Amino acid sequence: MAVRVSKPSFNVRDKLSELDVPIGTHGSQLMKSSSTEETFNLVKAGRRNLLINGGMNINQRNATSSVTMPHATGGTYQLDRWAINEATGGSVSVNMDGDPQNYPQVQQFERCMQIACASDNSSLSSSENLHFFQNIEANNMSHLGFGTKHAKPVTLSFWVKTNCAGLYNVGLQNNNKNRTCIRSFYQNGYNTWNKVVLHYSGCADGTWTYGTGTGMAVRFCLATGTTWDDGIDGEWVNTDELTAGTQVNFVSSTSNRFMITGVQLEEGSSETPFEHRSYGEELALCQRYYYKPDINSYLQPAYQYHNNHKMSLVEFPTTMRVTPDVNATWGNTSSGFTHYNSSTSHWKAYNGSTYSDSNSFYLTAFNADAEL
């Protein structure tokens, strides 16, 4: 005699969620994900860091040398992709420093950027300010959907060390400087490395650039007057601001030091471990904006391409963001070479005078500066 047995249907996913297994909260979220897109977003696979040289280990201009920043509104680059806007009555020096290697919590980073107060200014006027920033190319952040109802939140994380106690501010801003969101964080001045994580909502309105221009500026404030202090912590405002009302004056003493490394800006409301890219890849990303050959090993001779002309050609290691500006000098200063940019991939220089084969003309310095 046949026996028919029946059991009520059940959902395997629901039953698994009831098991007493050490899957953790994140594991539970993964098991409950209903699509590959949802799973991908939970895992945060793929490239995450929207910033370049967040580990502060690329400095084509000055290597580990300390440089006093000129007093200039608009910013001066020292480490690759990081510009310093020093517009106070004081001054600061900046260098790429190896301090993280002395502390276990940040030994994953070989370098940091160190900012030191070189001359003080204890009383800032309303328009004075000191901040450092990175401009993100619009091509690299358009997927965030800023300026639309689908704007995605982002999370900024970094390691910082300073002996200057007080409240600091970090802002995100569009290229028109009329959409700004500030987040504040406090430092106790104990001069120990600690990690800071800041969350920003997506900006659903305003104009956000597309293409090779600046899509977003990430600005770290170190000192400012009252002109730039009308931000609201965690909210998008329609003005150009550096702080949400309170900011320590870093240039109040020549003893003040500020170090930062492991800077990461990523899509989403949660922070993930720093994305370490290889040195070669990080350098190539930097060279899209600035390229300086090692002049100790890179000598590009001019060659006779016509009876009355010599020419030198430099191929860039990667396609640059735009046709770059060039500063070049030659081994023979009386050579009369004219240099010009021909594309984002190479550069040429030529001379219309007659030269014998014995003439030697060498490229001794070459800077293709195409910073955002």
C-alpha positions, 0 to 999 in steps of 0.5 A: 500500500502506498503511503503519501506524506505531505509537509507544508512549504517553507522559505529556506532563507527564512529558516536559515535566518533562524539558525543560531550560527555566528554569521554576524549582522553583515552576514545576515544582511548578505543572506537577506539580499534579494538581488546581485546589485544589493549584494554588490552594494553590501560587499562594496566590491570594486574600486572605492576610493574617489581620492588619489594619493590618499596614502600620501606617498606620491610627491613628484615635485619635492619628494620628502623635502619640506617646502614653505607654501607661498601666500596665495589664494587658490592653492599651491600643490606640494604632494601630488593631488593635494593643494594648500591654500595659505591665505593668512598672515602666518605661513606653513611648511609642508612635507611628505613624512614617514611618521606612520612607520613608527606607530603600529596602528598606521603602519599600513601607510608608509607616508603622511602629509605633515603641515607645520606652522612656520610663522604664527598669526594669532588674530585672523582677519575675517577673510583669512583662511588656511585649508588643504584640498583635493579636487576630484575630476567630474568623470570620477564622481558622476556616478554619485548622481549629485544634483539629482534626486538619486544623489548617493551618500558618501563617507570620508575616512582618514587618520590624523595626528596633531598637537593642536587641540580643537574643532576641525572642519571638512567640507564637500563643495561643487565647482560653482562653490554654491553647494557646500556640506561641512562636517566637524571633528574634534582633536584633543591635541595629544599628538597620537594617531586616531581615525576619523570617519565623517558621513555626508548625505548626497546633494540632490540639487545644484549644478555639478560638473561633468567631464574633465573639470572639477566635479567636487572639492574636498576641503580640510580647514585648519584656520579661518576668519568669519567670512567662511564660517556659516556652514551647518554641520551635516547640511548642504548650504548654498554658499561657499563655506569652510566651517560650521561655525567653530574652527581652531586656529592652527597658525596660532603657534609655531609649535603646531603640527598636523599630520594626515594619511589614509584619506578615503572618500567612498560611496555609501553610508559606511566606512570600509578599510583603506583601498591600497593601490600599487605604487605604480598604479597610484603614480599613474593616476597622479601623472594624469594631472602632473608629470615630472620625469626624473631629470637625473636619469631622463635626458631627452636629446634633440635630434636633427629632423631637417637640415635647419631644424632640431626637435625633441619629443617627450611621450607622456606615460599616461594620457593627461587630463587636458593638454598640459602647461609646460615649463622646460629648460635646456642644457644649452640655454642659448639654443633658442628652442620653442616648446609647445604642447601638441596633445594630451599624450606627448609634447614637442619642442623644436628649433629653426636654426641650423645646427651641426651634428656636434651640437648637443641639446638636452632636456634637463627639466620638464613639468607638465602641469595640468592640475584641476 
